[in-house]
Amino acid sequence: MLTIYIPTFNRGKRLFENLKLVMNEIEKFGLQKKVSILVGDNASEDDTQAICEMANEIAKSRQIEFNYFRNQSNLGFNGNVQAGYLKVISGWIMFLSDDDVLYKGALHQICTDLTNVQPDVSLYNFDQLPFGRQNPLVTHDTVYLGNNDFSNLATLFSWQKFTGVVLRCRQPGETDEFFGDLLGPAKHFAHVILSVARYHRGAVLYKSSFFVAGHDPDFLDHVNFPWYISASFVKELENCKSVLDIDNSSFDKQISKIPIANVIDSTVTHLIYYYAGRIRISRSMKSTLWSNVTHFITFQRISQEGFILKCHSPKFYAKLMLLALICPASFVILPAIGKKRKLMHEGF
């Protein structure tokens, strides 16, 4: 059985469109006995719960297994991914973002691959630049046996798309506490960390050139990550290495290839663009970025997220001075030129 897991937060209407697409695919290819749907609501404040109840009735009428759970509070993206993964007790789980568009035939192809290959990890192409149909990330279907060469996961380390990752569910002996240790420090890349765990403890990796989905036209409206996210990725992988006790040079090499942005320099640049009215950020992101600045100028050189806040570049200090000027000035200048600071909805 393949479970399609869709984590969601405050995007009820978009979720409903996605559920219709998934149900149509299940019914069209007669996959009712092979595919189920699971939705994880991260304490949404919109009509997500009512939409899931409606979807449940539609699924029953079409003989499709549909399950839904609601977190008591917003657990963040990784917390919601973990919650969904732990609820799948057999078979495989496919991650599908609520704002991604499943392509026709995708579920049929995935079910065929799972039957034929029996993979622990499957990775599929996702149609989004720079890796669209004219430049696919995976160019041919490959089955890798064994779990010693982490360069086989290099495409996932370099392009960490959520949709299109298919994993075996948790295995006997893997407790909730184990996954808490594995994913607890993580904020953005639970699907990658779970892929590493399944590869490390499994035997078969399958990489497919098939495109399973593409992005929604307004996907950039939901991007809510700090620009130093690569530093977070490295931190999550280092924790994963420790918990899984990975002693493997190929894994270390993949980590070393990740370009790490300077956290405080990236923070200040991010804020300058926001106060110049050029980008959108959420309230929580703005709070995090200003916390980084406060920690830096008060000589607390470790951020609340545990990142080192250190930069000696003269250019950085010029940026810091520019931020000090542009922040208060934006309250006057932006309205005068018909612009405003752009706040966006919170992410997962």
Stockholm file with secondary structure:
# STOCKHOLM 1.0

chainA/1-348         MLTIYIPTFNRGKRLFENLKLVMNEIEKFGLQKKVSILVGDNASEDDTQAICEMANEIAKSRQIEFNYFRNQSNLGFNGNVQAGYLKVISGWIMFLSDDDVLYKGALHQICTDLTNVQPDVSLYNFDQLPFGRQNPLVTHDTVYLGNNDFSNLATLFSWQKFTGVVLRCRQPGETDEFFGDLLGPAKHFAHVILSVARYHRGAVLYKSSFFVAGHDPDFLDHVNFPWYISASFVKELENCKSVLDIDNSSFDKQISKIPIANVIDSTVTHLIYYYAGRIRISRSMKSTLWSNVTHFITFQRISQEGFILKCHSPKFYAKLMLLALICPASFVILPAIGKKRKLMHEGF
#=GR chainA/1-348 SS CEEEEEEESSCHHHHHHHHHHHHHHHHHTTCTTTEEEEEEECSCSSSHHHHHHHHHHHHHHTTCEEEEEECSSCCHHHHHHHHHHHHCCSSEEEECCTTEEECTTHHHHHHHHHHHHCCSEEEEEEEBTTBSTTSCSSCSCEEEESSSCGGGGHHHHHSCCSTTEEEECCCTTCCHHHHHHHHTTCSSCHHHHHHHHHHHHCSEEEEEEEEEEEECTTGGGGCCCCTTHHHHHHHHHHHHHHHHTCCCHHHHHHHHTSCCCCHHHHHHHHHHHHHTTSSEECHHHHHHHHHHHHHHHTTCCBCTTSCBCCCCCHHHHHHHHHHHHHHHHHHHHHHHTTCCCEECCCCC
#=GC SS_cons         CEEEEEEESSCHHHHHHHHHHHHHHHHHTTCTTTEEEEEEECSCSSSHHHHHHHHHHHHHHTTCEEEEEECSSCCHHHHHHHHHHHHCCSSEEEECCTTEEECTTHHHHHHHHHHHHCCSEEEEEEEBTTBSTTSCSSCSCEEEESSSCGGGGHHHHHSCCSTTEEEECCCTTCCHHHHHHHHTTCSSCHHHHHHHHHHHHCSEEEEEEEEEEEECTTGGGGCCCCTTHHHHHHHHHHHHHHHHTCCCHHHHHHHHTSCCCCHHHHHHHHHHHHHTTSSEECHHHHHHHHHHHHHHHTTCCBCTTSCBCCCCCHHHHHHHHHHHHHHHHHHHHHHHTTCCCEECCCCC
//
